[in-house]
Amino acid sequence: MNWADIQQWESAPLQRYAVSCEHKQRQMQSAADFLATNVGGLISSGQTAQAAQEALNKQLSAIELKVNNLISIAEICSAGAQGINEVRANVEDALQLANTWHMTIDSVGNVSIDRGQVKQLMKEGHGFDEIPQMVERIQRRVNKALKQAQDLVDSLSQKISSLSAGTFDNGVNYSARLKAPPTLPPAGASAQEVASWWSSLSDDDKQWMINHHPDVIGNLEGVDYTSRNQANRIMLPIRRKEVTREAARYEQTLGPNPTEEQRAEMDRLRNRVHAIRQIENTLAKEDSDGVPRYLMSLDTSGANVLAAISQNNPDDADHIGVIVPGMTTSVAGNSEGGSILDYDGHATVMREAAKDAANPGEKVAMVEFFGYDAPPSVVEASNTVMATFGAHKLASFLNGIDAVREHGAGDAHITVASHSYGSTTAGIAATLVGDGVIDDLVQFGSPGSGVQNVGEFHVPEGHMYVSAAPYVNDMVQGVGPDVMFGKNPTEMDGYKHLSGDVGPIVWKKVPGYDWDVRYPDPFGLHSAYFKKGTEANKHIASVIGGNPKV
């Protein structure tokens, strides 16, 4: 296996075959269930009845074997498709970086550059020391892709061998006659593998899983969002009772003069209670505006409550926009806003504008992603620790949406619309997702792109967008050190520039003067990208709607 080989790999044929197997096995399950009912309904005695039962049981055994074989093949193909997407993402990164830096990757995978191209790079302003560093960086990316490819081949070969030997465990072990409760997929299963497993279950088995494991199903990437919404709504009142009880118990332990640390802990626990209330209030808006809300995730396991809510169903929408918020935002929010309820308002504005931009009849789902801990203050936002942790969660979430659609209604157009510190989080996440997951990446009010070169993104070339308000009113732009936050997207090659018109300049009065002295508020328009009717908002929404205004 070499570099030339893996450049030819495509996941689509495997993915299509997996979905075809899932469809066939569901049809065969229906036939087997019908036969099993007939076998059970035979109450006559005698040789004729016995012969009929034996014939039906023989047919059932054959169908059960075929169903399990199809389930296994679908799971193996899904694992292969997931692996190829990951390999392809690194292949595309290496190729884009090599092209940008005028370097060559030979058929074996060796990275090189000739003297003429070195001189050209130096003419373009690159330092001589940068060039060997970039050669090494691209070589590492090539080596990573080659190792991923070999590991994938080894893993798939082992699975195919066990399938041939009859020892492969598909985690379902379907039987029409011996109905046993389904089991959860193994820990660490990819979103593609989970989606294949979920597709193999009957509607009754899916409902059984939702009823008996709502805490798991509600956050399991690869499970459709209609099911996850149902599971999470089962868990929501349970979680409300838990966090309320937790806060009350802690408050009872406090004396008349609690320490600063105790007050902070009490505030955190009350914040968790308020977060659940904000989720409930957000979901309740569907009763007033008629737009269904889907509780895509609900996680109370950490210090803060995390969640994601969609307006309209991500399972069947043509366009899915994922809003990634930034510093000081949380599910609960604070005295200045920034809650999931506040962002539901932003999502409404963006969804309506995206619908206007989309083709007639196309459906838009807009997601408020509060599935990571954003920095609560400037101190935490001064580095990318929380962005890096959040990026892994966001990448997993996006991979899940992609897997659900590939095993369900078909591919959707997915746009990540990221603001402020959330844009850095999203930029890093875009280097982690599988190939073909993110169709468009929009960053606005960004302290840093999360990368040094757009070739690092697992996003199609030409599908990175930036919107920037006038700098005097949004000095968050590019404020992060490049080495940590990535370069400022407004100054990077490879981005398409959307309108930054978010309204008139905001002025601030200088205190302490008798006369009116004003200056531009450095952050006065930092959050104005969500303002309805502005050109910036329309342009961002046009990307989400699939018809960018550039």
C-alpha positions as CSV (number, residue, x, y, z in Angstrom):
1,M,0.0,0.0,0.0
2,N,1.4,3.4,-0.9
3,W,0.3,7.1,-1.2
4,A,-0.9,6.7,-4.7
5,D,-3.2,3.8,-3.6
6,I,-5.0,5.6,-0.8
7,Q,-5.7,8.6,-2.9
8,Q,-8.0,6.4,-4.9
9,W,-10.0,5.3,-1.8
10,E,-13.7,6.4,-1.7
11,S,-16.1,5.8,1.1
12,A,-19.3,6.3,-0.9
13,P,-19.5,2.7,-2.4
14,L,-19.1,1.1,1.0
15,Q,-21.6,3.5,2.5
16,R,-24.2,2.8,-0.2
17,Y,-23.7,-1.0,0.2
18,A,-24.1,-0.7,4.0
19,V,-27.4,1.2,3.6
20,S,-28.6,-1.4,1.0
21,C,-27.8,-4.2,3.4
22,E,-29.7,-2.4,6.2
23,H,-32.7,-2.0,3.9
24,K,-32.7,-5.6,2.8
25,Q,-32.4,-7.0,6.4
26,R,-35.3,-4.8,7.6
27,Q,-37.5,-6.3,4.9
28,M,-36.3,-9.8,5.8
29,Q,-36.9,-9.2,9.5
30,S,-40.6,-8.3,8.7
31,A,-40.9,-11.6,6.7
32,A,-39.3,-13.6,9.5
33,D,-41.5,-12.0,12.2
34,F,-44.6,-12.9,10.1
35,L,-43.4,-16.5,9.7
36,A,-42.7,-16.8,13.4
37,T,-46.2,-15.7,14.2
38,N,-47.6,-18.3,11.8
39,V,-45.4,-21.0,13.4
40,G,-46.7,-20.1,16.8
41,G,-50.3,-20.2,15.5
42,L,-50.1,-23.8,14.3
43,I,-52.1,-25.7,17.0
44,S,-53.0,-28.8,15.0
45,S,-51.4,-32.1,15.7
46,G,-50.4,-34.9,13.4
47,Q,-47.8,-35.5,10.8
48,T,-49.0,-32.8,8.5
49,A,-48.9,-30.1,11.1
50,Q,-45.5,-31.3,12.3
51,A,-44.1,-31.2,8.8
52,A,-45.5,-27.7,8.3
53,Q,-43.8,-26.5,11.5
54,E,-40.5,-28.1,10.6
55,A,-40.7,-26.5,7.1
56,L,-41.5,-23.0,8.6
57,N,-38.7,-23.4,11.2
58,K,-36.3,-24.3,8.5
59,Q,-37.3,-21.2,6.5
60,L,-37.0,-19.1,9.7
61,S,-33.5,-20.4,10.4
62,A,-32.4,-19.6,6.9
63,I,-33.9,-16.1,7.1
64,E,-32.4,-15.4,10.6
65,L,-29.0,-16.4,9.3
66,K,-29.3,-14.2,6.3
67,V,-30.5,-11.2,8.4
68,N,-27.6,-11.5,10.8
69,N,-25.2,-11.8,7.9
70,L,-26.6,-8.6,6.3
71,I,-26.4,-6.8,9.7
72,S,-22.8,-7.9,10.0
73,I,-21.9,-6.9,6.5
74,A,-23.6,-3.5,7.0
75,E,-21.6,-2.9,10.2
76,I,-18.3,-3.9,8.6
77,C,-19.0,-1.6,5.6
78,S,-19.9,1.2,7.9
79,A,-16.7,0.8,9.8
80,G,-14.8,0.8,6.5
81,A,-16.6,4.0,5.3
82,Q,-15.8,5.7,8.6
83,G,-12.2,4.7,8.4
84,I,-11.9,5.8,4.8
85,N,-13.4,9.2,5.6
86,E,-10.8,9.7,8.3
87,V,-8.0,8.7,6.0
88,R,-9.3,10.9,3.2
89,A,-9.4,13.9,5.5
90,N,-5.7,13.6,6.2
91,V,-4.9,12.9,2.5
92,E,-6.8,16.1,1.5
93,D,-5.0,18.1,4.2
94,A,-1.6,16.9,3.0
95,L,-2.4,17.6,-0.6
96,Q,-3.8,21.1,0.1
97,L,-0.8,22.0,2.2
98,A,1.7,20.6,-0.4
99,N,-0.1,22.6,-3.1
100,T,0.0,25.8,-1.1
101,W,3.7,25.4,-0.4
102,H,4.7,24.2,-3.9
103,M,5.8,20.8,-2.6
104,T,5.6,17.4,-4.2
105,I,4.4,14.1,-2.7
106,D,5.6,11.1,-4.7
107,S,3.6,7.8,-5.2
108,V,5.3,6.3,-2.1
109,G,4.5,9.3,0.1
110,N,7.8,11.2,0.3
111,V,7.5,15.0,0.5
112,S,10.0,17.1,-1.3
113,I,10.5,20.6,-2.9
114,D,13.0,21.7,-5.6
115,R,15.3,24.7,-5.4
116,G,13.2,26.7,-7.8
117,Q,10.2,26.4,-5.6
118,V,12.2,27.3,-2.5
119,K,13.3,30.6,-4.2
120,Q,9.7,31.2,-5.2
121,L,8.5,30.8,-1.6
122,M,11.2,33.1,-0.3
123,K,10.1,35.7,-2.9
124,E,6.6,35.3,-1.5
125,G,7.9,36.3,2.0
126,H,8.4,33.0,3.6
127,G,11.5,32.5,5.8
128,F,14.1,30.0,4.8
129,D,13.6,28.1,8.1
130,E,9.9,27.8,7.5
131,I,10.3,25.6,4.5
132,P,12.0,22.5,6.0
133,Q,9.5,22.8,9.0
134,M,6.6,22.7,6.5
135,V,8.2,19.7,4.7
136,E,8.3,17.9,8.0
137,R,4.8,18.9,8.9
138,I,3.3,17.6,5.6
139,Q,5.4,14.4,5.9
140,R,3.9,13.8,9.3
141,R,0.4,14.2,7.8
142,V,1.2,11.8,5.0
143,N,2.6,9.2,7.4
144,K,-0.4,9.5,9.6
145,A,-2.7,8.9,6.7
146,L,-0.7,5.9,5.6
147,K,-0.7,4.4,9.1
148,Q,-4.5,5.0,9.4
149,A,-4.9,3.2,6.1
150,Q,-2.9,0.2,7.1
151,D,-4.6,0.0,10.5
152,L,-8.0,0.1,8.7
153,V,-7.1,-2.7,6.3
154,D,-5.9,-4.8,9.2
155,S,-9.0,-4.2,11.2
156,L,-11.4,-4.9,8.2
157,S,-9.5,-8.0,7.3
158,Q,-9.9,-9.4,10.8
159,K,-13.6,-8.6,10.8
160,I,-14.1,-10.2,7.4
161,S,-12.2,-13.3,8.5
162,S,-14.4,-13.7,11.6
163,L,-17.5,-13.2,9.5
164,S,-16.4,-16.0,7.2
165,A,-15.7,-18.2,10.2
166,G,-19.1,-17.5,11.7
167,T,-17.6,-15.9,14.8
168,F,-18.4,-12.2,14.1
169,D,-20.6,-10.6,16.8
170,N,-22.8,-8.0,15.3
171,G,-24.2,-7.0,18.7
172,V,-27.8,-7.7,17.5
173,N,-27.9,-11.5,17.0
174,Y,-31.4,-11.3,15.6
175,S,-33.9,-14.1,16.2
176,A,-37.6,-14.1,15.2
177,R,-38.4,-16.9,17.5
178,L,-36.3,-16.2,20.6
179,K,-37.0,-12.5,21.3
180,A,-34.4,-11.1,23.6
181,P,-33.9,-7.5,24.5
182,P,-31.4,-5.7,22.3
183,T,-28.0,-4.8,23.7
184,L,-26.1,-1.5,23.5
185,P,-23.2,-1.2,21.1
186,P,-19.7,-1.7,22.5
187,A,-18.1,1.3,24.1
188,G,-16.0,3.3,21.6
189,A,-18.1,2.4,18.6
190,S,-17.9,5.1,15.9
191,A,-21.0,7.1,14.9
192,Q,-21.1,5.2,11.6
193,E,-21.1,1.8,13.5
194,V,-23.8,3.0,15.9
195,A,-25.9,4.2,13.0
196,S,-25.6,0.8,11.3
197,W,-26.5,-1.0,14.6
198,W,-29.5,1.3,15.2
199,S,-30.7,0.8,11.6
200,S,-30.6,-3.0,12.2
201,L,-33.1,-2.8,15.1
202,S,-36.8,-3.1,14.6
203,D,-39.1,-0.2,15.6
204,D,-40.1,-2.2,18.7
205,D,-36.5,-2.8,19.7
206,K,-35.7,0.9,19.2
207,Q,-38.5,1.9,21.4
208,W,-37.4,-0.7,24.0
209,M,-33.9,0.9,24.0
210,I,-35.4,4.4,24.3
211,N,-37.6,3.3,27.3
212,H,-34.9,1.3,29.1
213,H,-31.7,3.3,28.3
214,P,-32.9,6.9,27.6
215,D,-29.8,8.3,29.3
216,V,-27.5,6.5,26.8
217,I,-29.7,6.7,23.7
218,G,-30.2,10.5,24.1
219,N,-26.5,11.2,23.7
220,L,-25.4,8.3,21.5
221,E,-23.9,9.7,18.2
222,G,-25.3,7.7,15.3
223,V,-28.9,7.4,16.7
224,D,-31.5,9.5,14.8
225,Y,-32.6,12.7,16.5
226,T,-36.3,11.9,16.6
227,S,-35.3,9.0,18.9
228,R,-32.7,11.0,20.8
229,N,-35.3,13.8,21.4
230,Q,-37.7,11.3,22.8
231,A,-35.0,9.8,25.1
232,N,-33.8,13.2,26.3
233,R,-37.3,14.4,27.0
234,I,-37.7,11.3,29.2
235,M,-34.5,12.2,31.0
236,L,-35.2,16.0,31.4
237,P,-37.6,15.8,34.4
238,I,-35.4,13.2,35.9
239,R,-32.3,15.4,35.6
240,R,-34.3,18.4,36.9
241,K,-35.1,16.5,40.1
242,E,-31.5,15.4,40.4
243,V,-29.9,18.8,40.1
244,T,-32.6,20.4,42.3
245,R,-32.0,17.8,45.0
246,E,-28.2,18.2,44.7
247,A,-28.4,22.0,45.2
248,A,-30.8,21.7,48.1
249,R,-28.7,19.1,49.9
250,Y,-25.5,21.2,49.5
251,E,-27.3,24.4,50.7
252,Q,-28.3,22.5,53.9
253,T,-24.7,21.8,54.7
254,L,-23.8,25.5,54.7
255,G,-23.4,27.5,57.9
256,P,-24.5,31.1,58.4
257,N,-21.2,32.5,57.0
258,P,-20.2,30.3,54.0
259,T,-16.7,30.7,52.6
260,E,-16.0,32.2,49.2
261,E,-15.4,28.7,47.8
262,Q,-18.7,27.5,49.3
263,R,-20.6,30.4,47.8
264,A,-19.1,29.7,44.4
265,E,-20.1,26.0,44.6
266,M,-23.6,27.0,45.6
267,D,-23.8,29.3,42.6
268,R,-22.6,26.5,40.4
269,L,-25.3,24.1,41.6
270,R,-28.0,26.8,41.3
271,N,-26.7,27.4,37.8
272,R,-27.3,23.8,37.0
273,V,-30.9,24.1,38.1
274,H,-31.4,27.2,36.1
275,A,-29.8,25.5,33.0
276,I,-32.5,22.8,33.1
277,R,-35.1,25.5,33.4
278,Q,-33.6,27.3,30.3
279,I,-33.8,24.0,28.3
280,E,-37.4,23.5,29.3
281,N,-38.3,27.1,28.4
282,T,-36.5,26.7,25.0
283,L,-38.4,23.5,24.2
284,A,-41.7,25.2,25.2
285,K,-41.3,27.8,22.5
286,E,-42.5,25.3,20.0
287,D,-46.0,25.7,21.5
288,S,-46.0,29.4,20.6
289,D,-44.1,29.7,17.3
290,G,-45.1,26.3,15.9
291,V,-41.5,25.3,15.1
292,P,-40.7,21.9,16.5
293,R,-37.7,21.7,18.9
294,Y,-35.5,18.6,19.1
295,L,-33.4,18.0,22.2
296,M,-30.4,16.5,20.4
297,S,-28.2,16.1,23.5
298,L,-28.5,16.5,27.3
299,D,-25.5,16.0,29.5
300,T,-25.4,16.7,33.3
301,S,-22.4,14.6,34.0
302,G,-19.9,17.4,34.2
303,A,-19.6,20.6,36.3
304,N,-22.0,22.4,34.0
305,V,-25.1,21.2,32.1
306,L,-24.5,20.8,28.3
307,A,-27.1,20.5,25.6
308,A,-28.0,21.0,22.0
309,I,-31.4,21.9,20.6
310,S,-32.5,22.1,17.0
311,Q,-35.3,24.0,15.4
312,N,-36.9,21.6,12.9
313,N,-35.8,18.0,12.5
314,P,-32.2,17.3,11.6
315,D,-33.2,13.9,10.4
316,D,-34.9,15.2,7.3
317,A,-33.8,18.8,6.7
318,D,-32.1,19.7,3.5
319,H,-29.8,22.2,5.2
320,I,-28.5,22.0,8.8
321,G,-26.9,25.0,10.4
322,V,-24.9,24.5,13.6
323,I,-24.3,27.6,15.7
324,V,-21.3,27.4,17.9
325,P,-21.3,30.2,20.5
326,G,-18.3,31.7,22.3
327,M,-17.0,33.2,25.5
328,T,-19.4,33.7,28.5
329,T,-22.2,31.6,26.9
330,S,-23.6,28.6,28.6
331,V,-26.9,26.7,28.8
332,A,-27.9,28.7,31.9
333,G,-26.5,32.0,30.7
334,N,-25.7,35.0,32.9
335,S,-27.1,38.4,33.8
336,E,-26.2,39.7,30.4
337,G,-27.7,36.8,28.5
338,G,-25.8,34.1,26.5
339,S,-28.1,31.3,27.4
340,I,-29.5,28.5,25.2
341,L,-32.8,30.3,25.4
342,D,-31.2,33.5,24.1
343,Y,-29.4,31.6,21.3
344,D,-32.7,30.0,20.3
345,G,-33.7,33.6,19.4
346,H,-30.6,33.9,17.3
347,A,-31.3,30.6,15.7
348,T,-34.7,31.7,14.8
349,V,-33.3,34.8,13.0
350,M,-30.7,32.7,11.2
351,R,-33.1,29.9,10.3
352,E,-35.6,32.3,8.8
353,A,-32.9,34.1,6.8
354,A,-31.5,30.8,5.6
355,K,-34.9,29.6,4.5
356,D,-35.2,32.8,2.4
357,A,-31.9,32.1,0.8
358,A,-32.5,28.4,0.2
359,N,-34.2,27.0,-2.9
360,P,-38.1,26.8,-2.8
361,G,-39.4,23.9,-0.7
362,E,-36.1,23.2,1.0
363,K,-36.2,22.7,4.8
364,V,-33.7,24.3,7.2
365,A,-32.9,23.0,10.7
366,M,-30.9,25.3,12.9
367,V,-29.0,23.9,15.9
368,E,-27.8,25.7,19.0
369,F,-24.7,23.7,20.1
370,F,-24.1,24.2,23.8
371,G,-22.3,20.8,24.0
372,Y,-19.1,22.3,25.3
373,D,-17.9,24.4,28.1
374,A,-17.2,27.9,26.7
375,P,-14.8,30.2,28.7
376,P,-16.8,32.0,31.5
377,S,-14.4,35.0,31.4
378,V,-11.4,36.6,29.6
379,V,-9.0,34.7,31.8
380,E,-10.1,31.3,30.5
381,A,-10.5,32.7,27.0
382,S,-6.9,33.8,26.9
383,N,-5.8,30.3,25.7
384,T,-7.3,27.5,23.7
385,V,-7.5,24.8,26.3
386,M,-11.3,25.0,26.4
387,A,-11.5,25.3,22.6
388,T,-9.5,22.1,22.2
389,F,-11.7,20.2,24.6
390,G,-14.8,21.6,23.0
391,A,-13.5,20.9,19.5
392,H,-13.4,17.2,20.2
393,K,-17.0,17.3,21.4
394,L,-18.2,19.3,18.5
395,A,-16.4,17.0,16.0
396,S,-18.1,14.0,17.5
397,F,-21.4,15.8,17.4
398,L,-21.0,16.6,13.7
399,N,-19.8,13.1,12.8
400,G,-23.0,11.9,14.4
401,I,-25.2,14.1,12.3
402,D,-23.4,12.9,9.2
403,A,-23.8,9.3,10.2
404,V,-27.5,9.6,10.9
405,R,-28.1,11.2,7.6
406,E,-26.1,8.6,5.6
407,H,-28.0,5.8,7.2
408,G,-31.3,7.6,7.1
409,A,-32.8,10.2,4.8
410,G,-29.6,10.8,2.8
411,D,-26.8,13.4,2.9
412,A,-27.7,16.9,4.2
413,H,-25.9,20.2,3.6
414,I,-24.2,20.9,6.9
415,T,-22.8,24.4,7.8
416,V,-21.0,25.3,11.0
417,A,-21.7,28.9,11.8
418,S,-19.3,29.9,14.6
419,H,-19.0,33.1,16.6
420,S,-16.1,34.5,18.7
421,Y,-14.3,31.9,20.8
422,G,-16.7,29.4,19.3
423,S,-15.1,30.1,15.9
424,T,-11.7,28.9,17.1
425,T,-13.4,25.9,18.7
426,A,-15.1,25.2,15.4
427,G,-11.9,25.7,13.4
428,I,-10.1,23.1,15.5
429,A,-13.1,20.8,15.2
430,A,-13.0,21.1,11.4
431,T,-9.5,19.5,11.5
432,L,-10.9,16.5,13.4
433,V,-14.1,15.6,11.6
434,G,-14.3,13.0,8.8
435,D,-14.0,13.8,5.2
436,G,-17.3,15.2,3.8
437,V,-18.9,15.9,7.2
438,I,-18.7,19.8,7.1
439,D,-19.8,21.3,3.8
440,D,-19.3,24.9,4.8
441,L,-17.5,26.7,7.6
442,V,-18.4,30.2,8.6
443,Q,-16.4,32.1,11.2
444,F,-17.4,35.6,12.5
445,G,-16.0,37.9,15.2
446,S,-13.2,35.4,15.3
447,P,-10.1,35.7,17.6
448,G,-8.4,33.1,15.4
449,S,-9.2,30.5,12.8
450,G,-7.8,27.6,14.8
451,V,-5.3,26.8,12.0
452,Q,-2.3,28.2,10.3
453,N,-3.4,27.2,6.8
454,V,-6.9,26.4,5.4
455,G,-5.5,23.2,4.1
456,E,-5.7,21.8,7.6
457,F,-9.5,22.0,7.6
458,H,-11.4,18.9,6.6
459,V,-13.7,21.2,4.5
460,P,-14.0,21.4,0.7
461,E,-11.7,23.9,-0.8
462,G,-13.4,27.3,-1.4
463,H,-16.0,26.6,1.3
464,M,-14.5,28.6,4.2
465,Y,-16.2,32.0,4.9
466,V,-15.5,34.9,7.2
467,S,-17.6,37.8,8.3
468,A,-16.0,40.7,10.1
469,A,-17.7,43.8,11.5
470,P,-15.7,47.1,11.5
471,Y,-12.7,46.5,13.6
472,V,-13.3,49.6,15.8
473,N,-16.4,47.9,17.1
474,D,-15.2,44.3,17.2
475,M,-11.6,44.1,18.4
476,V,-12.0,40.4,19.3
477,Q,-11.0,39.8,15.6
478,G,-7.5,38.3,15.5
479,V,-6.9,39.0,19.2
480,G,-5.6,35.5,19.9
481,P,-1.9,34.8,19.4
482,D,-1.5,33.1,16.0
483,V,0.6,30.3,17.4
484,M,-2.2,29.3,19.8
485,F,-5.4,30.5,18.2
486,G,-4.5,30.1,14.6
487,K,-4.3,33.0,12.1
488,N,-6.9,35.7,11.8
489,P,-9.4,34.4,9.1
490,T,-9.9,37.9,7.8
491,E,-6.2,37.9,6.7
492,M,-5.8,34.3,5.5
493,D,-5.8,33.0,1.9
494,G,-8.5,30.5,1.1
495,Y,-11.5,32.3,2.7
496,K,-14.4,33.9,1.0
497,H,-15.4,37.2,2.6
498,L,-19.0,37.8,3.5
499,S,-20.5,41.2,4.4
500,G,-19.4,42.6,7.8
501,D,-22.2,45.2,7.8
502,V,-23.9,44.6,11.2
503,G,-25.2,48.2,11.7
504,P,-23.9,51.7,12.4
505,I,-20.8,52.3,14.5
506,V,-21.5,52.1,18.3
507,W,-20.1,55.0,20.3
508,K,-19.3,55.1,24.0
509,K,-19.1,58.2,26.2
510,V,-15.8,58.9,27.9
511,P,-16.6,59.2,31.7
512,G,-15.5,62.1,33.8
513,Y,-16.0,64.9,31.3
514,D,-18.6,67.7,31.4
515,W,-18.9,67.7,27.7
516,D,-19.9,64.9,25.4
517,V,-16.7,63.0,24.4
518,R,-17.2,59.7,22.7
519,Y,-15.1,56.9,21.2
520,P,-16.0,53.7,19.3
521,D,-17.0,50.9,21.7
522,P,-14.2,48.2,21.1
523,F,-16.8,45.4,21.4
524,G,-20.0,47.3,20.6
525,L,-20.8,45.2,17.6
526,H,-19.1,41.9,18.5
527,S,-22.4,40.1,18.9
528,A,-24.4,42.0,16.3
529,Y,-23.9,39.3,13.6
530,F,-27.1,37.7,14.8
531,K,-29.1,40.9,14.4
532,K,-32.1,40.4,12.1
533,G,-32.0,42.2,8.7
534,T,-28.3,43.1,8.6
535,E,-26.3,42.3,5.5
536,A,-23.9,40.3,7.6
537,N,-26.7,38.1,9.0
538,K,-28.2,37.6,5.5
539,H,-24.8,36.6,4.1
540,I,-24.1,34.1,6.9
541,A,-27.6,32.7,6.5
542,S,-27.1,32.5,2.7
543,V,-24.3,30.0,3.2
544,I,-26.5,27.9,5.5
545,G,-29.2,28.0,2.9
546,G,-26.9,26.7,0.2
547,N,-26.7,29.9,-1.9
548,P,-23.8,32.0,-0.6
549,K,-24.0,35.7,-1.4
550,V,-20.4,36.0,-2.5
